[in-house]
C-alpha cells in the first residue's frame, strides 16, 4: 500500500497471566465429561463455524483412532451453523461416541478443559490471530495450528504448524500427545508465552509506539 516498512510496528494481542496463576487439578474437566484420565484428549475451543476448519479436524481425528487408544475429541463453543454437520460427519466416520460437543465453556470451565487436554488444535482455514492458542499453551498443553492462522509464526517455536489437511493434522496430533508429559517442553512453552504475550508487556509496547509517534510528530 506504499507505506514505508520502517514506519510499521507490530504489537501482538496479549493475555492476562493472572487468570492462569492457580490452575485447577488435572482431571477436573475429564471427570465432569466422563473422560478417563488414561484417554488421550484433543481439544478445540471457539466458534463452531466452517472457517475454523472443524470438518478437517474431525476427519483428522478419525485418522488417529487406530493409533490413540480410547481417544476423545472435545469441540467446545457456540454453534455458528456447523454443529449438526459435524455430528453427521462423526457418525458417518463411526466415531460419534468419541466426539464430545460441550457447548460454550467460560472462565474456570474453559481453563479446566485446557489443563486436561493432551493437545489443543486450531485447524482454521483463516484466522487473524488465535488467542485460545496462547491460553492453552500457558496451561502447558501442546498446541497445533494451521499455516492460515496469524499466530503460526510464533507457534513454530512452541508447537506444531501444519497445512490445513486432515493427514497433516492427524500426524501432528499423534506427535503432540506423545510429548505431552515432557516437562522441559512444558516449561519452555510457558516461559515463551509469559515473555512475549503478558498483557502488561504488550501494553507497554503499545505505549512506546504512541510515545514515539508523539515525539516525532
C-alpha positions as CSV (number, residue, x, y, z in Angstrom):
1,X,0.0,0.0,0.0
2,X,3.0,2.3,-0.3
3,X,3.7,2.6,3.4
4,X,7.4,2.6,4.4
5,X,8.0,-0.6,6.4
6,X,10.2,1.4,8.8
7,X,7.1,3.2,10.0
8,X,5.2,0.0,10.8
9,X,5.3,-1.6,14.3
10,X,3.5,-4.9,15.1
11,X,2.2,-5.3,18.6
12,X,0.5,-8.7,19.3
13,X,-2.5,-9.5,21.4
14,X,-1.8,-10.4,25.0
15,X,-3.3,-12.4,27.7
16,X,-3.9,-11.7,31.4
17,X,-1.5,-14.1,33.1
18,X,-3.1,-13.6,36.5
19,X,-6.1,-15.7,35.2
20,X,-3.8,-18.7,34.9
21,X,-1.8,-18.5,38.1
22,X,-3.7,-21.1,40.1
23,X,-4.6,-23.8,37.6
24,X,-7.1,-26.5,38.5
25,X,-6.1,-30.0,39.3
26,X,-5.7,-32.1,36.2
27,X,-8.8,-34.4,35.7
28,X,-11.4,-31.9,36.8
29,X,-12.9,-31.4,33.3
30,X,-12.5,-35.1,32.4
31,X,-14.5,-36.1,35.5
32,X,-17.3,-33.8,34.6
33,X,-17.3,-35.0,31.0
34,X,-16.9,-38.7,31.6
35,X,-13.4,-38.9,30.0
36,X,-10.9,-41.3,31.6
37,X,-7.5,-39.9,32.7
38,X,-5.9,-42.5,30.5
39,X,-7.8,-41.4,27.4
40,X,-5.9,-39.1,25.0
41,X,-8.0,-35.9,24.8
42,X,-7.9,-33.5,21.8
43,X,-9.5,-30.1,22.4
44,X,-10.8,-27.3,20.2
45,X,-12.4,-24.2,21.8
46,X,-14.1,-21.5,19.8
47,X,-17.0,-20.8,17.4
48,X,-18.4,-23.9,15.7
49,X,-18.1,-22.4,12.2
50,X,-16.8,-23.7,8.8
51,X,-14.0,-21.1,8.7
52,X,-12.5,-22.8,11.8
53,X,-11.8,-26.0,9.8
54,X,-13.6,-28.3,12.2
55,X,-14.6,-30.7,9.5
56,X,-10.9,-31.1,8.8
57,X,-10.3,-31.7,12.5
58,X,-13.0,-34.4,12.6
59,X,-11.5,-36.2,9.6
60,X,-8.0,-35.9,11.1
61,X,-9.2,-37.3,14.5
62,X,-10.8,-40.2,12.7
63,X,-7.3,-41.0,11.2
64,X,-5.8,-41.1,14.7
65,X,-8.2,-43.5,16.4
66,X,-6.2,-46.6,15.4
67,X,-3.0,-45.1,17.0
68,X,-4.6,-43.4,20.0
69,X,-6.4,-45.9,22.2
70,X,-9.8,-44.7,23.5
71,X,-9.1,-41.1,22.4
72,X,-11.7,-38.3,22.7
73,X,-12.2,-35.2,20.7
74,X,-13.8,-32.3,22.5
75,X,-15.4,-29.5,20.5
76,X,-16.3,-26.6,22.8
77,X,-18.0,-23.5,21.7
78,X,-21.2,-21.9,20.5
79,X,-22.8,-23.3,17.4
80,X,-22.4,-21.0,14.4
81,X,-24.2,-23.2,11.9
82,X,-21.9,-26.2,11.7
83,X,-22.7,-28.4,14.8
84,X,-25.3,-30.7,13.1
85,X,-23.0,-31.1,10.1
86,X,-20.1,-32.2,12.4
87,X,-22.4,-34.6,14.3
88,X,-23.4,-36.2,11.0
89,X,-19.8,-36.3,9.8
90,X,-18.7,-38.0,13.1
91,X,-21.5,-40.6,12.7
92,X,-20.6,-41.3,9.1
93,X,-17.0,-41.9,10.2
94,X,-18.1,-44.2,13.0
95,X,-16.6,-42.0,15.8
96,X,-19.7,-40.4,17.2
97,X,-19.0,-42.0,20.6
98,X,-15.6,-40.4,20.7
99,X,-16.6,-36.8,19.8
100,X,-17.9,-34.7,22.7
101,X,-19.7,-31.4,21.9
102,X,-19.9,-29.3,25.1
103,X,-21.3,-26.0,24.0
104,X,-19.6,-22.8,25.2
105,X,-17.1,-23.0,28.1
106,X,-16.2,-19.9,30.1
107,X,-13.9,-18.9,32.9
108,X,-13.0,-21.9,35.2
109,X,-14.6,-24.4,32.9
110,X,-12.5,-23.2,30.0
111,X,-9.3,-23.4,31.9
112,X,-10.2,-26.9,33.2
113,X,-10.5,-28.1,29.6
114,X,-7.2,-26.6,28.6
115,X,-5.4,-28.3,31.5
116,X,-6.9,-31.7,30.8
117,X,-6.3,-31.6,27.1
118,X,-3.3,-33.6,25.7
119,X,-3.4,-31.4,22.5
120,X,-5.1,-28.2,21.6
121,X,-5.9,-27.7,17.9
122,X,-6.9,-24.6,16.0
123,X,-7.5,-26.0,12.5
124,X,-8.7,-22.8,10.9
125,X,-8.9,-22.1,7.2
126,X,-8.4,-18.5,8.1
127,X,-7.6,-16.9,11.5
128,X,-6.4,-13.4,12.2
129,X,-4.6,-14.4,15.4
130,X,-5.9,-17.1,17.8
131,X,-5.9,-16.1,21.5
132,X,-7.0,-19.6,22.6
133,X,-3.7,-21.0,21.4
134,X,-1.9,-18.8,24.0
135,X,-4.4,-19.7,26.7
136,X,-3.8,-23.4,26.0
137,X,0.0,-23.0,25.9
138,X,0.1,-21.1,29.2
139,X,-1.6,-24.1,30.7
140,X,1.3,-26.3,29.4
141,X,-0.8,-28.0,26.7
142,X,0.8,-28.8,23.3
143,X,-0.7,-26.6,20.6
144,X,-1.3,-27.2,16.9
145,X,-2.4,-24.6,14.3
146,X,-2.6,-24.4,10.6
147,X,-0.5,-22.1,8.4
148,X,-3.6,-20.0,7.9
149,X,-3.5,-18.7,11.5
150,X,-1.9,-15.4,12.2
151,X,-0.1,-16.8,15.2
152,X,1.6,-19.5,13.2
153,X,5.0,-17.8,13.2
154,X,5.1,-17.9,17.0
155,X,3.7,-21.4,17.3
156,X,6.6,-22.7,15.2
157,X,8.7,-22.1,18.3
158,X,6.4,-23.8,20.8
159,X,4.2,-26.3,19.0
160,X,3.1,-27.6,15.6
161,X,2.3,-25.7,12.4
162,X,0.8,-27.7,9.6
163,X,-1.2,-27.3,6.3
164,X,-5.0,-27.4,6.7
165,X,-5.2,-31.0,5.7
166,X,-6.5,-34.0,7.7
167,X,-3.4,-36.1,7.2
168,X,-1.1,-33.3,8.4
169,X,-3.3,-32.5,11.4
170,X,-3.6,-36.2,12.3
171,X,0.2,-36.6,12.3
172,X,0.7,-33.5,14.5
173,X,-2.0,-34.7,16.9
174,X,-0.2,-38.0,17.5
175,X,3.2,-36.3,17.8
176,X,1.8,-33.7,20.3
177,X,0.2,-36.3,22.5
178,X,3.4,-38.2,22.5
179,X,5.3,-35.2,24.0
180,X,2.5,-34.2,26.4
181,X,4.3,-35.3,29.5
182,X,7.8,-33.8,28.6
183,X,8.3,-31.4,31.5
184,X,11.1,-29.5,29.8
185,X,9.0,-28.7,26.8
186,X,6.1,-27.6,29.0
187,X,8.3,-25.2,30.9
188,X,9.8,-23.7,27.7
189,X,6.3,-23.3,26.2
190,X,5.0,-21.4,29.3
191,X,8.1,-19.2,29.6
192,X,7.9,-18.1,25.9
193,X,4.2,-17.1,26.3
194,X,4.9,-15.3,29.5
195,X,7.8,-13.4,28.0
196,X,6.1,-12.3,24.7
197,X,2.4,-12.1,25.4
198,X,1.9,-11.0,29.0
199,X,-0.8,-8.3,28.8
200,X,1.3,-5.8,30.8
201,X,4.3,-6.2,28.5
202,X,2.1,-5.9,25.4
203,X,0.5,-2.7,26.9
204,X,4.0,-1.2,27.5
205,X,4.9,-1.9,23.8
206,X,1.8,-0.2,22.7
207,X,2.5,2.8,24.9
208,X,6.0,3.0,23.5
209,X,4.6,3.2,19.9
210,X,2.3,6.0,20.8
211,X,5.0,7.9,22.7
212,X,7.4,7.6,19.7
213,X,4.7,8.9,17.4
214,X,4.1,11.9,19.6
215,X,7.8,12.7,19.9
216,X,8.2,12.5,16.1
217,X,5.0,14.3,15.1
